[in-house]
Amino acid sequence: MTVKSKLWALCCAAWLVCPAAMATDLLQSYHDSLKNDPTFRAAHSTYLSALEQVPQARANLLPGLLGTARLVRTNTFQRLAGFTLPPTYASSHEYIVSLTQPVFDMAAVAGLKQAKASVKAAAATYFAEAQALMLRVSTAYFNVLEAKDNVRFTIAEKKANKQQLEQAQQRFKVGLDAITSVYDAQAAYDGTVAAEIGTKNDVKNARESLREITGHYYDKIDPLKVNFPLRKPDPNEVEEWVQTTTKHNFTLIASRYAALASRHQIKASAAERLPVVDVVGEYQNRNPVSGVFTTNDIQSVGLGMTLSFPVYQGGKVFADTRQSQQDYETALANLDGVYKNSVVNTRQFFNNAVSGISQVKADKQAVKSARSSVESNQAGYRVGTRTIVDVLLVQRDLYDRQRIQAQDTYAYINSLLALKDSSGLLNVSDLEEVNTWLESPTAHTTSERFKHELYHSQHRPTNKSPKTRGKHYAVPTARNNISRKQKVLPPSTHGKQAVLDKFGKPIAHPAKQAKRNVTPKVIVKHKTKRSFAYRVGRYSAAHDTVPTHLLPLKPKPHTIHKTHKPKPLLAKSKHKPQRLNAKQHQKKS
């Protein structure tokens, strides 16, 4: 194997395993969004921050240890009967350690309960945001697929309108149609050209919306299978889904705990006017010094109880209590709104999922009927019973039906996921199930193609003799289980043409075949005429290899360079008719 063949093999293998060449599915998009979605990251940090409320509130009920160190120096100046006495000084240092344990503090107890309820509300909010991330990723993913489908339908409609325009122009030239038919077809074609620009821009915008969540721009994403399963919600009763929503909807649970936290806040605000009882223990070590004399250390240990009673604080306690009561009313109203919204959304998503199945089936039938209508109107236009306007209208209706079918299909899938999200049951397994409804069109085709090219790059023959350039290899007859129908690849960059048997293996060099006493069937290529094989060889020299499945069917060997002229309907006779004179004509009569 030459160096060029090795490099070609390495390039094919690298491009085959390159992630950029592979399409992205729904599950991969969700995994990327877990790391890059700013909304989910903010919800995660908010939840971690809310967890610290419980230790902060519990600290008000735990013992507190306080240490104090103090150093004092005192200088004394005395004047007696006009005489100034020498100054005296005294210094002392002391250490105090105090321990305080709250015994009765209703405000701290209510604050701890409020903190626990707030943490539960934050946890429920975090879980609701995690489910909302799954729904947002799937919605953005299917929005890209829907936009791509709209582009595909618009391009197909443009091609159909172009064909109608060309047909109308030809009929106008021969006098079968008026110029108004050409104008109508031209207007329809121009409209689809403008619509194609808008739909392509919608695809770019949908990709950007998906990148906002995932942090990656995906050139290729796996499309939806044509025959994916249409499943009804399980259970198939809306009331059971409503009951599940009232128990497991995380947004509703968060609202309940938020209302409970507001209720505990009322108690905490009202408890500010109650007395606080603490047990205090204190240890003191003092060492006084007077002049040059040092006294003994003084140590003391004390244990007692303190009572703090706020008599009047300017009305602050009553104002805080009233404010907490209004906040509680607000939390109850929000809870009622979230409950009604969750129940209504559950019922709507259930109805959309159930009706979506019938809607998708009806859309498929509508597309079939619209396609039959287009064919019948085109046939009627050719015979003159329909006008070009009728054909354009039914064509537009066909592609509109296809767009509606795509919209209803993606809406059905989104309704299923939204129903799970509204009921609080959405998890990663649901995304994995939906991910099985996608197909990867590039996974099989690219692998098979590159396996083919990789094999032939490793087994590509080299041409050392310039005399064999421009000639085909001999195709051997049936021997050693080799079929007569051989697959012939176009010539390589060296001018030779590799011959494969029915098993896809290259056949040996013609000289080696001659040594084996194999009678070949030689295909001679004329140098004067550049036939199809020569043109394919030029393409192969420019593009290195051409897969055999991309080549058209070749004619038989004995007819590849022969041109057969069709025989005329009335063939001329080789013998000229005899002209008879008058006497011969009388004798014959």
C-alpha positions as CSV (number, residue, x, y, z in Angstrom):
1,M,0.0,0.0,0.0
2,T,1.5,3.3,-1.1
3,V,1.8,6.4,1.1
4,K,-1.1,8.1,-0.8
5,S,-3.3,5.2,-0.1
6,K,-2.4,5.2,3.6
7,L,-3.1,8.9,3.9
8,W,-6.5,8.5,2.1
9,A,-7.4,5.7,4.5
10,L,-6.5,7.8,7.5
11,C,-8.5,10.7,6.3
12,C,-11.5,8.5,5.7
13,A,-11.3,6.9,9.1
14,A,-10.8,10.3,10.8
15,W,-13.8,11.8,9.0
16,L,-15.9,8.8,9.8
17,V,-15.3,9.1,13.6
18,C,-15.4,12.9,13.7
19,P,-18.2,14.1,16.0
20,A,-18.9,17.1,13.7
21,A,-19.8,14.8,10.9
22,M,-22.4,13.0,13.0
23,A,-25.8,14.3,13.7
24,T,-27.0,15.3,17.1
25,D,-30.0,13.7,18.8
26,L,-32.4,15.0,21.5
27,L,-30.6,13.3,24.4
28,Q,-27.2,14.8,23.4
29,S,-28.8,18.2,23.3
30,Y,-30.2,17.7,26.8
31,H,-26.8,16.7,28.2
32,D,-25.3,19.8,26.7
33,S,-28.0,22.0,28.2
34,L,-27.3,20.7,31.7
35,K,-23.9,22.4,31.5
36,N,-24.6,25.5,29.5
37,D,-28.1,26.6,30.1
38,P,-27.9,29.8,32.2
39,T,-31.5,29.5,33.6
40,F,-30.8,26.1,35.0
41,R,-27.4,27.1,36.3
42,A,-29.0,30.0,38.1
43,A,-31.7,27.8,39.6
44,H,-29.0,25.4,40.8
45,S,-27.0,28.1,42.6
46,T,-30.3,29.6,44.0
47,Y,-31.1,26.2,45.5
48,L,-27.7,25.8,47.1
49,S,-28.0,29.3,48.5
50,A,-31.4,28.6,50.0
51,L,-30.0,25.5,51.8
52,E,-27.9,27.9,54.0
53,Q,-31.1,29.4,55.6
54,V,-31.6,26.4,57.9
55,P,-28.1,26.6,59.5
56,Q,-28.5,30.3,59.9
57,A,-31.9,30.0,61.6
58,R,-30.7,27.1,63.8
59,A,-27.7,29.1,65.0
60,N,-30.1,31.4,67.0
61,L,-31.1,28.4,69.1
62,L,-27.6,26.9,69.7
63,P,-25.2,28.0,72.5
64,G,-22.9,30.9,71.8
65,L,-19.4,31.2,73.1
66,L,-17.8,34.7,73.5
67,G,-14.3,35.5,74.5
68,T,-13.1,38.9,75.7
69,A,-9.6,40.2,76.6
70,R,-9.0,43.6,78.2
71,L,-5.8,45.5,79.2
72,V,-6.1,48.7,81.3
73,R,-3.3,51.1,82.5
74,T,-4.1,54.0,84.9
75,N,-1.8,56.9,85.7
76,T,-2.5,59.1,88.7
77,F,-1.1,62.6,89.3
78,Q,-1.6,64.2,92.8
79,R,-0.9,67.7,94.2
80,L,-1.0,68.3,97.9
81,A,-0.4,71.8,99.7
82,G,1.4,73.2,96.7
83,F,3.6,70.3,96.4
84,T,3.4,67.8,93.5
85,L,3.7,64.2,94.5
86,P,5.4,61.6,92.3
87,P,2.9,60.0,89.8
88,T,1.6,56.6,90.5
89,Y,0.3,54.1,88.0
90,A,-1.8,51.0,88.1
91,S,-2.4,48.4,85.3
92,S,-4.5,45.3,85.0
93,H,-5.4,42.8,82.4
94,E,-8.3,40.4,82.4
95,Y,-9.8,37.6,80.3
96,I,-13.5,36.9,80.2
97,V,-15.2,33.9,78.5
98,S,-19.0,33.8,78.4
99,L,-21.3,31.0,77.3
100,T,-25.0,31.8,76.4
101,Q,-27.7,29.3,75.8
102,P,-31.2,30.5,74.7
103,V,-33.9,28.9,76.7
104,F,-37.0,30.6,75.5
105,D,-37.0,32.5,72.2
106,M,-40.2,32.1,70.1
107,A,-38.9,34.3,67.4
108,A,-35.9,32.0,66.8
109,V,-38.2,28.9,66.8
110,A,-40.6,30.4,64.2
111,G,-37.6,31.6,62.2
112,L,-36.3,28.0,62.0
113,K,-39.6,26.7,60.8
114,Q,-39.8,29.4,58.2
115,A,-36.3,28.6,57.0
116,K,-37.1,24.9,56.6
117,A,-40.3,25.7,54.6
118,S,-38.3,28.1,52.4
119,V,-35.7,25.4,51.7
120,K,-38.4,23.0,50.7
121,A,-39.9,25.6,48.4
122,A,-36.5,26.2,46.8
123,A,-35.9,22.5,46.3
124,A,-39.3,22.1,44.6
125,T,-38.6,25.2,42.4
126,Y,-35.2,23.6,41.4
127,F,-36.9,20.3,40.5
128,A,-39.5,22.2,38.5
129,E,-36.8,24.1,36.6
130,A,-35.1,20.8,35.9
131,Q,-38.2,19.5,34.3
132,A,-38.8,22.8,32.5
133,L,-35.3,22.4,31.0
134,M,-36.2,19.1,29.4
135,L,-39.4,20.6,28.0
136,R,-37.5,23.7,26.7
137,V,-34.8,21.6,25.0
138,S,-37.3,19.3,23.3
139,T,-39.4,22.2,22.2
140,A,-36.4,24.0,20.7
141,Y,-35.2,20.8,19.1
142,F,-38.5,20.1,17.4
143,N,-38.8,23.8,16.4
144,V,-35.6,23.3,14.3
145,L,-37.1,20.1,12.7
146,E,-40.3,21.9,11.9
147,A,-38.4,24.8,10.3
148,K,-36.4,22.4,8.2
149,D,-39.6,20.7,7.1
150,N,-41.0,24.0,6.1
151,V,-37.9,24.7,4.0
152,R,-38.2,21.3,2.4
153,F,-41.9,21.8,1.5
154,T,-41.2,25.3,0.2
155,I,-38.5,24.0,-2.1
156,A,-40.7,21.2,-3.4
157,E,-43.5,23.7,-4.0
158,K,-41.1,26.0,-5.8
159,K,-40.0,23.1,-8.1
160,A,-43.6,22.2,-8.8
161,N,-44.5,25.8,-9.6
162,K,-41.4,26.0,-11.9
163,Q,-42.6,23.0,-13.8
164,Q,-46.0,24.5,-14.1
165,L,-44.5,27.8,-15.3
166,E,-42.4,26.0,-18.0
167,Q,-45.5,24.0,-19.1
168,A,-47.6,27.2,-19.3
169,Q,-44.9,28.9,-21.4
170,Q,-44.7,25.9,-23.8
171,R,-48.5,25.8,-24.1
172,F,-48.5,29.6,-24.7
173,K,-46.0,29.2,-27.5
174,V,-48.0,26.7,-29.3
175,G,-51.2,28.6,-28.7
176,L,-53.0,26.3,-26.3
177,D,-53.1,28.8,-23.4
178,A,-53.4,32.5,-23.0
179,I,-50.7,34.8,-21.5
180,T,-52.7,35.0,-18.3
181,S,-51.8,31.4,-17.5
182,V,-48.1,32.3,-17.7
183,Y,-48.6,35.3,-15.5
184,D,-50.4,33.2,-12.9
185,A,-47.7,30.6,-12.9
186,Q,-45.0,33.2,-12.7
187,A,-46.7,34.9,-9.7
188,A,-46.9,31.5,-7.9
189,Y,-43.3,30.8,-8.6
190,D,-42.1,34.2,-7.4
191,G,-44.1,33.8,-4.2
192,T,-42.4,30.5,-3.4
193,V,-39.0,32.0,-4.1
194,A,-39.7,34.7,-1.5
195,A,-41.1,32.2,0.9
196,E,-38.0,30.0,0.6
197,I,-35.9,32.9,1.8
198,G,-38.0,33.4,4.9
199,T,-38.1,29.7,5.8
200,K,-34.4,29.4,5.5
201,N,-34.0,32.3,7.9
202,D,-36.5,30.6,10.3
203,V,-34.2,27.6,10.4
204,K,-31.2,29.8,11.4
205,N,-33.3,31.5,14.1
206,A,-34.5,28.1,15.4
207,R,-30.9,26.9,15.6
208,E,-29.9,30.0,17.5
209,S,-32.7,29.4,20.0
210,L,-31.5,25.9,20.5
211,R,-27.9,27.2,20.9
212,E,-29.1,29.6,23.6
213,I,-30.1,26.6,25.7
214,T,-27.4,24.0,24.8
215,G,-24.4,26.4,24.1
216,H,-23.7,24.5,20.8
217,Y,-24.6,25.2,17.2
218,Y,-25.7,22.0,15.6
219,D,-25.4,21.7,11.8
220,K,-27.1,18.4,11.7
221,I,-29.8,17.0,14.0
222,D,-31.6,13.7,13.7
223,P,-35.0,14.0,12.1
224,L,-38.2,12.3,13.3
225,K,-39.1,8.9,11.9
226,V,-41.9,8.7,9.4
227,N,-43.8,5.9,11.2
228,F,-43.1,6.7,14.9
229,P,-45.6,5.2,17.4
230,L,-48.7,7.3,18.2
231,R,-49.3,6.4,21.9
232,K,-52.2,7.6,24.1
233,P,-51.5,8.9,27.6
234,D,-51.3,6.2,30.2
235,P,-53.6,6.3,32.1
236,N,-56.2,7.4,29.6
237,E,-58.3,9.3,32.1
238,V,-57.9,13.0,32.6
239,E,-59.1,13.0,36.2
240,E,-56.3,10.6,37.2
241,W,-53.8,13.0,35.6
242,V,-55.4,15.9,37.5
243,Q,-55.0,14.0,40.8
244,T,-51.4,13.3,40.0
245,T,-50.8,17.0,39.2
246,T,-52.2,18.1,42.6
247,K,-49.8,15.7,44.3
248,H,-46.6,15.9,42.3
249,N,-46.5,19.1,40.4
250,F,-43.3,20.8,41.7
251,T,-44.5,24.3,41.0
252,L,-47.6,23.7,43.0
253,I,-45.5,22.1,45.8
254,A,-43.2,25.1,45.8
255,S,-46.2,27.5,46.2
256,R,-47.5,25.5,49.1
257,Y,-44.2,25.7,51.0
258,A,-43.9,29.4,50.1
259,A,-47.3,30.0,51.7
260,L,-46.3,27.9,54.8
261,A,-43.1,30.0,55.1
262,S,-45.2,33.2,55.0
263,R,-47.3,31.8,57.8
264,H,-44.3,31.1,60.0
265,Q,-43.1,34.6,59.2
266,I,-46.2,36.0,60.9
267,K,-45.4,34.1,64.0
268,A,-41.8,35.2,64.0
269,S,-42.8,38.9,63.6
270,A,-45.4,38.7,66.4
271,A,-42.9,36.9,68.7
272,E,-40.6,39.9,68.7
273,R,-42.6,41.4,71.6
274,L,-42.3,38.3,73.8
275,P,-39.5,38.0,76.4
276,V,-36.3,36.1,75.8
277,V,-34.7,33.9,78.4
278,D,-31.0,32.9,78.2
279,V,-28.7,30.9,80.5
280,V,-25.3,32.6,80.8
281,G,-22.1,31.2,82.2
282,E,-19.0,33.3,82.6
283,Y,-15.4,32.8,83.6
284,Q,-13.2,35.8,84.5
285,N,-9.4,36.0,85.1
286,R,-8.0,39.4,86.4
287,N,-4.5,40.4,87.3
288,P,-4.2,43.9,88.8
289,V,-0.8,45.6,89.2
290,S,-0.2,48.8,91.4
291,G,3.2,50.5,91.0
292,V,5.9,48.0,91.5
293,F,3.7,45.7,93.5
294,T,1.8,42.8,91.9
295,T,-1.2,41.3,93.6
296,N,-2.5,37.8,93.1
297,D,-4.7,36.8,90.2
298,I,-8.4,37.1,90.7
299,Q,-10.5,34.3,89.1
300,S,-14.2,34.2,89.1
301,V,-16.8,31.8,87.7
302,G,-20.4,32.8,87.4
303,L,-23.6,31.1,86.2
304,G,-26.9,32.9,85.8
305,M,-30.0,33.5,83.8
306,T,-31.0,36.7,81.9
307,L,-34.4,37.9,80.9
308,S,-34.9,40.4,78.1
309,F,-38.3,41.9,77.7
310,P,-38.9,44.5,74.9
311,V,-41.4,46.9,76.3
312,Y,-41.8,49.3,73.5
313,Q,-39.9,49.6,70.2
314,G,-41.8,52.4,68.5
315,G,-44.5,50.2,66.9
316,K,-42.0,48.3,64.8
317,V,-43.3,44.9,66.0
318,F,-46.9,45.6,65.1
319,A,-45.9,47.0,61.7
320,D,-43.8,43.9,60.9
321,T,-46.7,41.6,61.9
322,R,-49.2,43.4,59.7
323,Q,-46.8,43.3,56.8
324,S,-46.3,39.5,57.3
325,Q,-50.0,39.0,57.3
326,Q,-50.4,40.7,53.9
327,D,-47.5,38.7,52.5
328,Y,-49.3,35.5,53.6
329,E,-52.5,36.6,51.8
330,T,-50.4,37.2,48.7
331,A,-48.8,33.7,49.0
332,L,-52.3,32.1,49.3
333,A,-53.5,34.0,46.2
334,N,-50.5,32.8,44.3
335,L,-51.1,29.3,45.5
336,D,-54.6,29.4,44.2
337,G,-53.5,30.7,40.9
338,V,-50.8,28.1,40.5
339,Y,-53.3,25.3,41.4
340,K,-55.9,26.5,38.8
341,N,-53.2,27.0,36.2
342,S,-51.7,23.6,36.7
343,V,-55.1,21.8,36.6
344,V,-56.1,23.7,33.4
345,N,-52.8,23.0,31.7
346,T,-53.0,19.3,32.6
347,R,-56.5,19.0,31.1
348,Q,-55.4,21.0,28.0
349,F,-52.3,18.9,27.4
350,F,-54.2,15.7,27.9
351,N,-56.8,16.8,25.4
352,N,-54.1,17.9,22.9
353,A,-52.3,14.6,23.3
354,V,-55.4,12.5,22.7
355,S,-56.7,14.6,19.8
356,G,-53.2,14.9,18.4
357,I,-53.3,11.2,17.5
358,S,-56.5,11.6,15.5
359,Q,-55.2,14.8,14.1
360,V,-52.0,13.3,12.7
361,K,-53.9,10.4,11.2
362,A,-56.4,12.8,9.6
363,D,-53.5,14.9,8.3
364,K,-51.9,11.9,6.6
365,Q,-55.2,11.1,4.8
366,A,-55.6,14.8,3.9
367,V,-52.2,14.8,2.3
368,K,-53.0,11.7,0.3
369,S,-56.3,13.3,-0.9
370,A,-54.6,16.5,-1.8
371,R,-51.9,14.6,-3.8
372,S,-54.6,12.8,-5.7
373,S,-56.4,16.1,-6.4
374,V,-53.1,17.6,-7.7
375,E,-52.6,14.6,-10.1
376,S,-56.2,14.8,-11.3
377,N,-56.1,18.6,-11.9
378,Q,-52.8,18.3,-13.7
379,A,-54.3,15.6,-16.0
380,G,-57.3,17.8,-16.5
381,Y,-55.0,20.8,-17.4
382,R,-53.2,18.7,-20.0
383,V,-56.5,17.8,-21.7
384,G,-58.0,21.3,-21.3
385,T,-60.7,20.7,-18.7
386,R,-58.8,22.6,-15.9
387,T,-56.9,25.9,-15.9
388,I,-53.5,26.7,-14.6
389,V,-55.1,28.5,-11.6
390,D,-56.9,25.3,-10.6
391,V,-53.6,23.4,-10.6
392,L,-51.7,26.1,-8.7
393,L,-54.4,26.2,-6.0
394,V,-54.5,22.5,-5.4
395,Q,-50.6,22.4,-5.3
396,R,-50.6,25.1,-2.7
397,D,-53.2,23.2,-0.7
398,L,-51.1,20.1,-0.9
399,Y,-48.0,21.7,0.6
400,D,-50.1,23.6,3.1
401,R,-51.5,20.2,4.2
402,Q,-48.0,18.9,4.5
403,R,-46.9,21.8,6.7
404,I,-50.0,21.3,8.9
405,Q,-49.2,17.7,9.2
406,A,-45.6,18.5,10.4
407,Q,-46.9,21.1,12.9
408,D,-49.5,18.7,14.3
409,T,-46.9,15.9,14.6
410,Y,-44.5,18.0,16.6
411,A,-47.3,19.5,18.6
412,Y,-48.4,16.0,19.6
413,I,-45.0,15.1,20.9
414,N,-44.7,18.4,22.8
415,S,-48.1,17.8,24.3
416,L,-47.1,14.4,25.6
417,L,-43.9,15.9,27.3
418,A,-45.9,18.9,28.5
419,L,-48.5,16.6,30.1
420,K,-45.7,14.8,32.0
421,D,-44.2,18.1,33.0
422,S,-47.5,19.5,34.3
423,S,-48.1,16.4,36.3
424,G,-44.6,16.3,37.7
425,L,-43.7,13.0,36.2
426,L,-41.3,14.1,33.5
427,N,-37.8,12.6,33.7
428,V,-34.9,11.6,31.6
429,S,-36.4,8.2,30.6
430,D,-39.2,10.1,28.8
431,L,-36.6,11.9,26.7
432,E,-34.8,8.6,26.0
433,E,-38.1,7.1,24.7
434,V,-38.7,10.1,22.5
435,N,-35.1,9.9,21.3
436,T,-35.9,6.4,20.0
437,W,-38.4,8.0,17.7
438,L,-35.6,9.8,15.9
439,E,-33.6,8.3,13.0
440,S,-30.0,9.0,12.1
441,P,-29.8,9.2,8.3
442,T,-26.1,9.8,8.2
443,A,-25.1,7.0,10.5
444,H,-25.6,4.1,8.0
445,T,-25.0,5.8,4.7
446,T,-21.8,7.5,5.6
447,S,-20.3,4.5,7.3
448,E,-21.1,2.3,4.3
449,R,-19.8,4.8,1.9
450,F,-16.5,5.3,3.7
451,K,-16.0,1.6,4.2
452,H,-16.3,1.2,0.5
453,E,-13.8,4.0,-0.2
454,L,-11.5,2.9,2.5
455,Y,-11.4,-0.6,1.1
456,H,-10.6,0.5,-2.5
457,S,-8.0,3.1,-1.3
458,Q,-6.1,0.2,0.3
459,H,-6.5,-2.1,-2.8
460,R,-6.1,0.6,-5.5
461,P,-3.8,-0.8,-8.2
462,T,-0.8,1.2,-9.5
463,N,0.1,1.5,-13.2
464,K,3.8,1.2,-13.8
465,S,3.5,0.7,-17.6
466,P,2.3,3.8,-19.6
467,K,1.3,1.5,-22.4
468,T,-1.7,0.2,-20.5
469,R,-3.2,3.6,-20.0
470,G,-6.5,4.1,-21.7
471,K,-7.3,0.3,-21.8
472,H,-9.8,-1.7,-19.8
473,Y,-8.9,-4.8,-17.9
474,A,-10.1,-8.1,-19.3
475,V,-13.2,-9.3,-17.7
476,P,-12.9,-13.1,-17.1
477,T,-15.7,-15.5,-17.8
478,A,-17.4,-17.6,-15.2
479,R,-14.8,-19.6,-13.3
480,N,-14.1,-20.3,-9.7
481,N,-17.7,-19.2,-8.7
482,I,-17.3,-15.8,-10.4
483,S,-20.3,-14.4,-12.1
484,R,-20.3,-13.2,-15.7
485,K,-21.8,-9.9,-14.5
486,Q,-18.8,-8.0,-13.1
487,K,-18.9,-4.7,-11.4
488,V,-16.5,-2.3,-13.1
489,L,-15.2,0.7,-11.3
490,P,-14.1,3.8,-13.2
491,P,-10.3,4.2,-13.8
492,S,-8.2,5.4,-11.0
493,T,-5.8,8.3,-11.0
494,H,-3.2,6.1,-12.8
495,G,-5.5,5.4,-15.7
496,K,-6.4,1.8,-14.8
497,Q,-9.8,0.4,-14.0
498,A,-10.2,-1.9,-11.0
499,V,-12.6,-4.8,-11.7
500,L,-14.6,-6.3,-8.8
501,D,-16.5,-9.6,-8.6
502,K,-19.9,-10.1,-7.1
503,F,-18.4,-10.4,-3.7
504,G,-16.8,-6.9,-3.9
505,K,-13.2,-8.3,-4.2
506,P,-10.7,-7.0,-6.8
507,I,-9.7,-9.3,-9.6
508,A,-6.1,-9.9,-10.3
509,H,-4.0,-8.2,-13.0
510,P,-4.8,-9.4,-16.6
511,A,-1.3,-10.8,-17.0
512,K,-1.9,-13.0,-13.9
513,Q,-5.2,-14.1,-15.3
514,A,-3.5,-15.1,-18.6
515,K,-1.1,-17.3,-16.6
516,R,-4.1,-19.1,-15.1
517,N,-5.4,-20.0,-18.6
518,V,-8.5,-17.9,-18.2
519,T,-10.1,-16.9,-21.5
520,P,-11.0,-13.3,-21.1
521,K,-13.7,-11.4,-22.9
522,V,-11.8,-8.3,-24.0
523,I,-13.5,-4.9,-24.2
524,V,-11.6,-2.7,-26.6
525,K,-12.0,1.0,-26.1
526,H,-11.6,3.2,-29.2
527,K,-9.3,6.1,-28.7
528,T,-11.0,8.2,-31.3
529,K,-14.3,8.4,-29.5
530,R,-14.5,9.6,-25.9
531,S,-17.1,7.3,-24.6
532,F,-19.0,7.2,-21.4
533,A,-16.2,5.1,-19.8
534,Y,-13.6,7.8,-20.7
535,R,-15.7,10.6,-19.3
536,V,-16.2,8.7,-16.1
537,G,-12.5,8.0,-16.0
538,R,-11.8,11.8,-16.2
539,Y,-14.2,12.3,-13.3
540,S,-12.5,9.6,-11.3
541,A,-9.1,11.1,-11.9
542,A,-10.3,14.4,-10.6
543,H,-12.2,13.0,-7.6
544,D,-10.0,10.0,-6.9
545,T,-12.9,7.5,-6.5
546,V,-16.5,7.2,-7.4
547,P,-18.7,4.8,-5.5
548,T,-20.2,2.2,-7.8
549,H,-23.8,2.7,-6.5
550,L,-23.6,6.4,-7.8
551,L,-22.9,5.3,-11.4
552,P,-25.6,4.8,-14.0
553,L,-26.2,1.4,-15.5
554,K,-23.8,0.7,-18.3
555,P,-24.7,-0.9,-21.6
556,K,-23.6,-4.4,-22.5
557,P,-20.0,-4.9,-23.7
558,H,-20.8,-5.7,-27.3
559,T,-23.0,-2.5,-27.7
560,I,-21.0,0.0,-25.7
561,H,-19.2,1.6,-28.7
562,K,-21.7,0.6,-31.5
563,T,-24.3,3.0,-32.7
564,H,-27.4,1.3,-34.2
565,K,-29.4,3.5,-36.5
566,P,-33.1,2.8,-36.3
567,K,-34.7,1.2,-39.4
568,P,-37.1,3.4,-41.3
569,L,-40.7,2.5,-41.3
570,L,-40.9,2.2,-45.1
571,A,-37.6,0.6,-46.3
572,K,-36.6,1.3,-49.8
573,S,-36.3,-1.7,-52.1
574,K,-32.8,-2.5,-53.5
575,H,-34.2,-3.4,-57.0
576,K,-35.5,-0.6,-59.2
577,P,-38.9,-1.1,-60.8
578,Q,-38.9,-1.9,-64.5
579,R,-40.5,0.5,-66.9
580,L,-42.8,-1.1,-69.5
581,N,-43.6,0.3,-72.9
582,A,-46.9,0.2,-74.6
583,K,-46.5,-3.1,-76.4
584,Q,-45.2,-4.9,-73.2
585,H,-48.1,-3.3,-71.2
586,Q,-50.7,-4.7,-73.8
587,K,-49.1,-8.2,-73.7
588,K,-49.1,-8.2,-69.9
589,S,-52.7,-7.0,-69.8
